[in-house]
Amino acid sequence: MTLLLMAANVKEIAAQTSATVITGLSPTSMTISTQTDVTLTSSGNGMASGDKIGFIASGGSCTAADANIAITFGTSGSSTVTVPATGTGSISATGTGYITCYQSNGQTDGVAQTSQTMDFIAATGATVITAISPTSATSGTGTSITLTGTIAAGDLIIWATSCTGAVPNVDPTDGTNAATSFTVTGAGTYKLCLRVSGGSDSVEQTGITLTVSAAGAGSDPVARFGDTVREFELPHHKLVPLVKSPHMVLHASVFPGNPYEQWFGRMVLTAPDESRFLEIKLKDDLEHFNMSKVPRGEFGTLDITMGYGSISKPLAVSKVTRFDHKIPFHFLGQHILARRMQRHHNIRFSTIGRMPRECLDMAGESVHLYICTSPADEYYGELSNLALRYAHLDLAIVEVKNYDELTGVLPELWGTKPMSETTRSYVKKENKPSKEFTKMESTSQTAWAGGLGTSLEDLTKGCLEADNETSILTV
């Protein structure tokens, strides 16, 4: 009888799982309700097929039911468990020091593993970072980008086309509204994916994108209509008819920047018979312009001239220098007003240097458009002087009564009119539309010609914001 009792005791001892099977976990913290792979390190006792693991809150006692995640063995001898986002084995409450429970295959116990704990933290917020500056970069080139928001020690980010499956691996500068140098390879539009310290998720920051251009290829001017995007280039300093309608004509010319860049520097609105015109330019040499010398109520960045006769041979001209300068409606048959962006506006870059950006808002029977001064925001830091040197005009055509009535270079680039060979020669790069627009869809589209990095929504909202000095130019 004694021998039988000893044998039974030996069998019971052998059935127990060791408390030191697991000697290491990686990582040792993860995000709640997020599927996460955890690599296990084993002692000499080893792990076998069919073994299970799980986690319980600190202070709990492991049971067999707590070991509920199967261990996966790799070909190299490594082993992992995948903590699921939902269901059996998932964790939905934050906490530190969760106990690791282990159960050997075929056994009925669940044993706490000595000194092996896991922390579960809250999910990363989608609005930790609310803005970036600049919003564009060149592929393969280090770019200093300021992240508006607070980065804590251990937070990680990555730029990716999709945050699903992207693993943040860059440790940005800690602090509030701090700058970090990033190098993104490959042209395209990238989302900002953030993981707070100790987490295992990858959360897209709402509304934050970085436009990366191929090295040696400029991204301005750009024509956009729906999902049609075409980069194009025009002859330097030559007025080209961008848009013709039954009630007005819009001409524009570009000036060069670096060898692969050009910018809109001059736009001219004319009557259909070109008997009258309104010329819109940037003031000369904004790089060295002293804003403090601009009299109250006068334009700081816009240079506007109204004239009679053709633009090439005017019969008479008059400068428009102030926001309260009146231009009669009958001059061009258009309602025109000027707007100054407020410095506190949430639009990206509401100023050019120290000067508020300024917009001309024109609405007529056929077309409603904005022409706004804009800095070359590709340049910043030690090159910030170039943001002023290459300040330029952006154009947004907000509303059109009938796109079928419009002709010119832009309607051909937008795809609303057949493209001529001359216009085709202007195209540098394009993203062709995924479909043809119906007439009804076309009338609802906002068309654009300007820098690829500027948001249409931001520009139109910015143009609609005016300070107390903004006045209607026409009655």
C-alpha positions as CSV (number, residue, x, y, z in Angstrom):
1,M,0.0,0.0,0.0
2,T,2.8,2.4,0.8
3,L,4.4,1.8,-2.6
4,L,1.2,2.5,-4.4
5,L,0.8,5.8,-2.5
6,M,4.3,6.9,-3.5
7,A,3.7,6.1,-7.1
8,A,0.5,8.2,-7.1
9,N,2.4,11.2,-5.6
10,V,5.1,10.9,-8.2
11,K,2.4,10.9,-11.0
12,E,0.8,14.1,-9.5
13,I,4.1,16.0,-9.4
14,A,4.9,15.1,-13.0
15,A,1.5,16.5,-14.1
16,Q,2.3,20.0,-12.8
17,T,3.5,22.6,-15.3
18,S,6.7,24.4,-14.4
19,A,6.6,28.1,-13.3
20,T,9.8,28.8,-15.3
21,V,8.9,27.4,-18.8
22,I,8.8,31.0,-20.1
23,T,11.8,33.1,-19.3
24,G,11.2,36.0,-21.6
25,L,8.4,37.9,-23.6
26,S,8.8,40.4,-26.4
27,P,7.2,42.8,-26.4
28,T,6.3,43.2,-22.7
29,S,3.5,45.7,-23.4
30,M,0.8,46.0,-26.0
31,T,-2.3,47.9,-27.0
32,I,-5.7,46.5,-25.7
33,S,-8.0,45.0,-28.3
34,T,-5.2,44.9,-30.8
35,Q,-4.0,41.7,-32.4
36,T,-0.3,41.4,-31.4
37,D,2.4,38.8,-31.9
38,V,4.5,38.0,-28.8
39,T,7.7,36.1,-29.1
40,L,8.4,33.6,-26.3
41,T,11.7,32.6,-24.8
42,S,11.8,29.2,-23.1
43,S,14.0,27.7,-20.3
44,G,15.6,24.3,-20.5
45,N,12.2,22.8,-19.6
46,G,11.1,23.8,-23.2
47,M,7.8,24.1,-24.9
48,A,5.9,21.4,-26.8
49,S,3.3,21.3,-29.5
50,G,-0.1,21.8,-27.9
51,D,1.1,24.1,-25.1
52,K,-0.9,27.2,-24.4
53,I,-0.4,30.6,-22.8
54,G,-2.6,33.5,-21.6
55,F,-2.7,36.6,-19.4
56,I,-4.7,37.6,-16.3
57,A,-4.8,40.8,-14.3
58,S,-2.3,41.4,-11.6
59,G,-3.3,39.7,-8.3
60,G,-5.2,37.0,-10.0
61,S,-4.6,33.2,-9.8
62,C,-4.0,31.2,-13.0
63,T,-6.4,28.5,-13.9
64,A,-6.4,26.1,-16.8
65,A,-9.0,28.4,-18.5
66,D,-6.7,31.3,-18.4
67,A,-4.1,29.5,-20.7
68,N,-6.2,29.9,-23.8
69,I,-3.9,30.9,-26.7
70,A,-2.1,28.2,-28.7
71,I,1.6,28.5,-29.1
72,T,3.0,28.6,-32.7
73,F,6.4,27.1,-33.4
74,G,8.5,28.4,-36.2
75,T,10.9,26.4,-38.4
76,S,13.9,28.0,-36.7
77,G,12.8,26.9,-33.3
78,S,11.3,30.2,-32.3
79,S,7.8,30.3,-30.8
80,T,5.1,33.0,-30.6
81,V,1.6,33.5,-29.5
82,T,-0.8,35.9,-31.2
83,V,-2.9,37.8,-28.7
84,P,-6.2,38.3,-30.5
85,A,-8.1,41.6,-30.8
86,T,-11.4,40.0,-29.8
87,G,-12.7,36.7,-28.5
88,T,-10.9,34.1,-26.4
89,G,-7.6,35.3,-25.1
90,S,-8.2,39.0,-25.9
91,I,-7.7,41.7,-23.3
92,S,-10.1,44.7,-23.3
93,A,-9.0,46.5,-20.1
94,T,-5.8,48.5,-19.6
95,G,-3.5,47.6,-16.7
96,T,0.1,46.8,-15.8
97,G,1.7,43.6,-14.5
98,Y,-0.7,41.1,-16.1
99,I,0.4,37.6,-15.1
100,T,1.5,35.1,-17.8
101,C,-0.3,31.8,-17.4
102,Y,1.1,28.6,-19.0
103,Q,-0.3,25.2,-19.5
104,S,1.6,22.2,-20.9
105,N,0.0,20.0,-23.5
106,G,-2.3,17.3,-22.0
107,Q,-2.2,18.9,-18.5
108,T,-5.2,20.4,-16.6
109,D,-3.4,23.2,-14.7
110,G,-2.5,26.8,-15.4
111,V,0.7,28.0,-13.8
112,A,1.9,31.6,-13.4
113,Q,5.3,32.1,-15.0
114,T,7.8,33.6,-12.6
115,S,8.6,37.3,-13.3
116,Q,6.9,37.3,-16.7
117,T,4.3,40.1,-16.9
118,M,2.7,42.0,-19.7
119,D,1.3,45.6,-19.7
120,F,-1.8,46.5,-21.6
121,I,-2.2,50.2,-22.6
122,A,-4.9,52.3,-24.2
123,A,-5.2,52.6,-27.9
124,T,-3.4,55.4,-29.7
125,G,-5.6,58.5,-30.5
126,A,-6.3,59.5,-34.1
127,T,-5.8,63.2,-33.3
128,V,-2.5,63.3,-31.4
129,I,-0.9,65.1,-34.3
130,T,-3.2,67.7,-35.9
131,A,-1.0,69.3,-38.5
132,I,2.4,69.1,-40.2
133,S,4.7,71.6,-41.8
134,P,5.7,71.4,-44.6
135,T,3.3,68.9,-46.2
136,S,5.6,68.0,-49.1
137,A,9.0,66.4,-49.5
138,T,11.3,64.9,-52.1
139,S,11.8,61.2,-52.3
140,G,15.0,60.0,-50.7
141,T,15.8,63.4,-49.2
142,G,15.8,64.1,-45.5
143,T,13.1,66.7,-44.7
144,S,12.6,68.4,-41.4
145,I,8.9,68.2,-40.6
146,T,7.2,69.9,-37.6
147,L,4.5,67.8,-36.0
148,T,1.8,69.9,-34.4
149,G,0.9,68.1,-31.2
150,T,2.8,66.4,-28.3
151,I,5.1,63.5,-28.8
152,A,6.0,61.6,-25.6
153,A,9.1,59.5,-25.0
154,G,8.8,56.1,-26.6
155,D,6.2,57.2,-29.2
156,L,6.9,55.9,-32.7
157,I,5.7,56.9,-36.2
158,I,5.9,55.8,-39.8
159,W,4.9,57.3,-43.1
160,A,2.9,54.8,-45.1
161,T,0.3,54.6,-47.8
162,S,-1.9,52.6,-45.3
163,C,-1.6,52.4,-41.6
164,T,-3.1,48.9,-41.6
165,G,-0.1,46.5,-41.2
166,A,2.4,49.4,-41.1
167,V,4.8,49.2,-38.1
168,P,5.9,52.5,-36.7
169,N,9.7,52.5,-36.3
170,V,10.9,56.1,-36.2
171,D,11.4,57.8,-32.8
172,P,10.5,61.4,-33.4
173,T,11.7,64.3,-31.4
174,D,9.9,64.4,-28.0
175,G,7.9,67.5,-27.0
176,T,5.2,69.8,-28.3
177,N,5.3,71.0,-31.9
178,A,8.8,69.6,-32.4
179,A,10.6,69.0,-35.7
180,T,12.0,65.7,-36.9
181,S,14.0,64.9,-40.0
182,F,12.3,62.2,-42.1
183,T,13.5,60.4,-45.3
184,V,10.6,58.9,-47.3
185,T,11.5,56.9,-50.4
186,G,9.1,56.7,-53.3
187,A,6.8,59.4,-54.8
188,G,3.2,59.4,-53.6
189,T,0.9,60.5,-50.8
190,Y,1.7,59.1,-47.4
191,K,-0.3,58.9,-44.2
192,L,1.1,59.6,-40.7
193,C,0.8,56.4,-38.6
194,L,1.4,56.8,-34.8
195,R,2.0,54.3,-32.0
196,V,2.1,55.7,-28.5
197,S,4.8,54.4,-26.1
198,G,4.4,50.7,-25.3
199,G,1.6,50.1,-27.8
200,S,1.3,47.6,-30.6
201,D,-1.2,49.4,-32.8
202,S,-0.6,51.8,-35.8
203,V,-3.2,54.6,-35.9
204,E,-3.7,56.9,-38.9
205,Q,-3.6,60.6,-37.8
206,T,-6.8,62.2,-39.1
207,G,-6.3,64.4,-42.1
208,I,-2.4,64.3,-42.1
209,T,-0.8,63.5,-45.4
210,L,2.7,64.0,-46.8
211,T,3.1,64.5,-50.6
212,V,6.4,63.1,-51.8
213,S,7.6,64.0,-55.2
214,A,10.2,62.1,-57.3
215,A,13.7,63.7,-57.1
216,G,14.2,66.0,-60.1
217,A,10.5,66.4,-60.9
218,G,8.6,69.5,-59.8
219,S,5.0,69.3,-58.7
220,D,3.8,72.8,-59.6
221,P,1.7,73.7,-61.6
222,V,-0.8,70.9,-61.2
223,A,-4.3,70.6,-62.8
224,R,-6.9,68.6,-60.8
225,F,-10.5,67.7,-61.6
226,G,-12.1,64.9,-59.6
227,D,-9.5,62.1,-59.6
228,T,-7.7,63.5,-62.7
229,V,-4.3,64.9,-61.7
230,R,-1.9,66.2,-64.3
231,E,1.4,68.0,-63.7
232,F,2.2,70.3,-66.6
233,E,4.7,73.0,-67.6
234,L,4.2,76.1,-69.8
235,P,6.5,78.4,-71.7
236,H,8.1,80.8,-69.3
237,H,6.8,84.4,-69.1
238,K,4.3,83.8,-71.9
239,L,0.6,84.4,-71.3
240,V,-1.4,81.3,-72.1
241,P,-5.3,81.2,-72.3
242,L,-6.0,78.8,-69.4
243,V,-9.8,79.1,-69.4
244,K,-12.2,80.7,-71.9
245,S,-15.9,81.2,-71.1
246,P,-18.6,83.1,-73.0
247,H,-18.2,86.0,-70.4
248,M,-14.5,86.1,-69.6
249,V,-11.0,84.8,-70.4
250,L,-8.4,83.8,-67.9
251,H,-4.7,84.0,-69.1
252,A,-1.7,83.1,-67.0
253,S,2.1,82.9,-67.3
254,V,4.7,81.1,-65.3
255,F,8.2,81.9,-64.1
256,P,11.0,79.4,-63.4
257,G,12.4,78.3,-60.0
258,N,14.9,75.5,-59.9
259,P,15.5,73.7,-63.2
260,Y,12.6,71.4,-62.6
261,E,10.2,73.9,-61.1
262,Q,7.9,76.7,-62.4
263,W,5.2,78.8,-60.7
264,F,2.2,80.9,-61.7
265,G,3.4,84.5,-61.3
266,R,0.8,86.4,-63.4
267,M,-2.8,86.0,-64.2
268,V,-5.0,88.2,-66.4
269,L,-8.8,88.4,-66.6
270,T,-10.2,89.9,-69.8
271,A,-13.5,90.6,-71.4
272,P,-14.3,88.1,-74.2
273,D,-13.3,90.8,-76.8
274,E,-10.2,91.7,-74.8
275,S,-11.2,95.3,-74.7
276,R,-10.7,95.5,-70.9
277,F,-8.5,93.5,-68.5
278,L,-7.6,93.0,-64.8
279,E,-4.0,91.9,-64.3
280,I,-3.1,90.1,-61.0
281,K,0.6,89.6,-60.0
282,L,2.6,89.2,-56.9
283,K,4.5,92.3,-55.7
284,D,8.1,92.4,-56.8
285,D,10.9,91.0,-54.6
286,L,8.8,89.7,-51.7
287,E,12.0,88.1,-50.3
288,H,13.1,91.5,-49.2
289,F,9.7,93.2,-48.8
290,N,9.1,95.1,-45.6
291,M,5.5,94.5,-44.5
292,S,5.7,97.3,-41.8
293,K,5.9,99.9,-44.6
294,V,2.6,98.8,-46.1
295,P,-0.1,101.4,-45.3
296,R,-3.2,100.2,-43.6
297,G,-5.8,98.9,-46.0
298,E,-3.4,98.3,-48.9
299,F,-2.4,95.1,-50.5
300,G,0.8,93.5,-49.1
301,T,1.3,90.7,-51.7
302,L,-1.0,91.4,-54.5
303,D,-0.2,93.8,-57.4
304,I,-3.4,94.5,-59.4
305,T,-3.8,96.6,-62.5
306,M,-7.0,97.4,-64.4
307,G,-6.8,98.6,-68.0
308,Y,-8.5,99.4,-71.2
309,G,-7.5,97.9,-74.5
310,S,-5.5,94.7,-75.0
311,I,-3.1,93.5,-72.3
312,S,-0.2,93.8,-74.8
313,K,-1.1,97.3,-76.0
314,P,-3.2,98.9,-73.3
315,L,-4.9,102.3,-74.0
316,A,-5.1,103.3,-70.3
317,V,-4.2,101.6,-67.0
318,S,-4.9,102.2,-63.3
319,K,-3.5,100.6,-60.2
320,V,-5.7,98.9,-57.7
321,T,-3.8,99.3,-54.4
322,R,-6.4,99.1,-51.7
323,F,-9.0,96.8,-50.4
324,D,-11.6,99.6,-50.7
325,H,-10.8,100.4,-54.3
326,K,-14.0,100.0,-56.3
327,I,-14.1,98.4,-59.7
328,P,-17.5,98.7,-61.4
329,F,-19.4,95.5,-62.2
330,H,-19.7,96.6,-65.9
331,F,-15.9,96.8,-66.2
332,L,-15.6,93.0,-66.7
333,G,-19.2,91.9,-66.1
334,Q,-18.0,90.1,-62.9
335,H,-18.4,90.5,-59.2
336,I,-15.0,90.8,-57.6
337,L,-13.9,91.1,-54.0
338,A,-10.6,90.8,-52.2
339,R,-9.9,88.8,-49.1
340,R,-7.0,88.7,-46.7
341,M,-6.4,85.5,-44.8
342,Q,-6.2,85.9,-41.0
343,R,-3.1,84.8,-39.3
344,H,-5.0,82.5,-36.9
345,H,-6.9,80.8,-39.7
346,N,-6.4,77.0,-39.6
347,I,-5.3,76.9,-43.3
348,R,-1.8,75.6,-43.8
349,F,0.4,78.6,-44.3
350,S,-1.9,81.6,-43.9
351,T,1.0,83.9,-44.5
352,I,3.8,84.6,-46.9
353,G,6.7,85.3,-44.5
354,R,5.2,87.9,-42.2
355,M,2.5,89.0,-44.7
356,P,-1.0,87.6,-44.8
357,R,-1.9,85.7,-47.9
358,E,-4.4,87.6,-50.1
359,C,-7.0,86.4,-52.6
360,L,-9.1,87.8,-55.4
361,D,-12.6,86.3,-55.5
362,M,-14.3,86.6,-58.8
363,A,-17.9,85.4,-59.6
364,G,-19.7,85.9,-62.9
365,E,-22.4,84.3,-64.9
366,S,-20.2,81.4,-66.0
367,V,-17.5,80.9,-63.4
368,H,-16.6,81.5,-59.8
369,L,-12.9,81.3,-59.0
370,Y,-10.3,82.3,-56.5
371,I,-6.8,83.6,-57.2
372,C,-4.6,83.5,-54.1
373,T,-1.0,84.4,-53.3
374,S,0.9,81.5,-51.8
375,P,4.4,80.8,-50.5
376,A,6.5,78.0,-52.0
377,D,6.1,75.8,-48.9
378,E,8.5,73.2,-50.3
379,Y,11.2,75.4,-48.8
380,Y,11.7,75.8,-45.1
381,G,14.4,76.0,-42.4
382,E,17.7,77.3,-43.9
383,L,16.0,77.6,-47.3
384,S,13.0,79.5,-46.0
385,N,14.0,82.6,-48.0
386,L,13.1,80.6,-51.1
387,A,9.5,80.3,-49.9
388,L,9.4,84.0,-50.5
389,R,11.5,84.1,-53.6
390,Y,9.2,81.6,-55.3
391,A,5.9,82.9,-53.9
392,H,3.3,82.4,-56.6
393,L,-0.4,82.4,-57.4
394,D,-2.8,79.5,-56.9
395,L,-6.1,79.1,-58.7
396,A,-9.2,77.3,-57.6
397,I,-12.3,77.3,-59.9
398,V,-15.0,76.6,-57.3
399,E,-18.1,76.7,-59.4
400,V,-18.9,76.5,-63.1
401,K,-22.4,76.9,-64.6
402,N,-21.6,74.6,-67.5
403,Y,-18.2,73.0,-68.1
404,D,-19.2,72.3,-71.7
405,E,-18.9,76.1,-72.3
406,L,-15.3,76.2,-71.1
407,T,-12.3,75.9,-73.5
408,G,-8.6,76.4,-73.1
409,V,-5.6,74.6,-71.6
410,L,-7.2,73.8,-68.2
411,P,-10.4,72.2,-69.5
412,E,-8.2,70.0,-71.7
413,L,-6.0,69.0,-68.8
414,W,-9.0,68.4,-66.6
415,G,-10.4,66.1,-69.2
416,T,-13.6,68.0,-69.8
417,K,-12.5,68.9,-73.4
418,P,-10.5,66.8,-75.9
419,M,-6.7,67.5,-75.5
420,S,-4.9,69.2,-78.4
421,E,-1.4,68.3,-79.4
422,T,-0.2,71.7,-78.0
423,T,-1.7,71.0,-74.6
424,R,-0.5,67.4,-74.7
425,S,3.1,68.8,-75.1
426,Y,2.6,70.6,-71.7
427,V,1.9,67.4,-69.7
428,K,4.8,66.2,-67.5
429,K,3.1,63.5,-65.5
430,E,-0.5,62.4,-65.1
431,N,-2.9,60.2,-63.1
432,K,-5.7,59.5,-65.5
433,P,-9.3,59.5,-64.4
434,S,-10.8,56.2,-63.3
435,K,-14.1,57.1,-65.1
436,E,-15.6,59.7,-67.4
437,F,-17.8,62.3,-65.6
438,T,-21.4,62.7,-66.6
439,K,-22.6,66.2,-67.2
440,M,-24.3,66.3,-63.7
441,E,-21.1,65.1,-62.0
442,S,-18.9,67.6,-63.8
443,T,-20.9,70.6,-62.6
444,S,-20.3,69.5,-59.0
445,Q,-16.6,69.1,-59.3
446,T,-14.1,71.7,-58.0
447,A,-11.3,72.3,-60.5
448,W,-7.9,73.4,-59.6
449,A,-4.6,74.6,-61.0
450,G,-1.7,75.2,-58.6
451,G,0.6,73.4,-56.1
452,L,-0.2,69.7,-55.5
453,G,0.5,70.1,-51.8
454,T,-2.3,72.7,-51.2
455,S,-5.7,71.4,-50.0
456,L,-8.6,72.6,-52.0
457,E,-10.7,72.6,-48.9
458,D,-8.2,74.7,-47.0
459,L,-7.8,77.2,-49.8
460,T,-11.5,77.7,-50.3
461,K,-12.1,78.0,-46.5
462,G,-9.2,80.4,-46.2
463,C,-10.5,82.5,-49.0
464,L,-13.9,82.8,-47.3
465,E,-12.3,84.1,-44.1
466,A,-11.7,87.9,-44.2
467,D,-10.6,90.4,-41.6
468,N,-12.3,93.6,-40.9
469,E,-10.4,95.5,-43.6
470,T,-11.5,93.2,-46.4
471,S,-13.9,95.1,-48.6
472,I,-16.0,94.4,-51.7
473,L,-14.3,95.7,-54.8
474,T,-17.4,96.0,-56.9
475,V,-21.0,97.0,-56.3
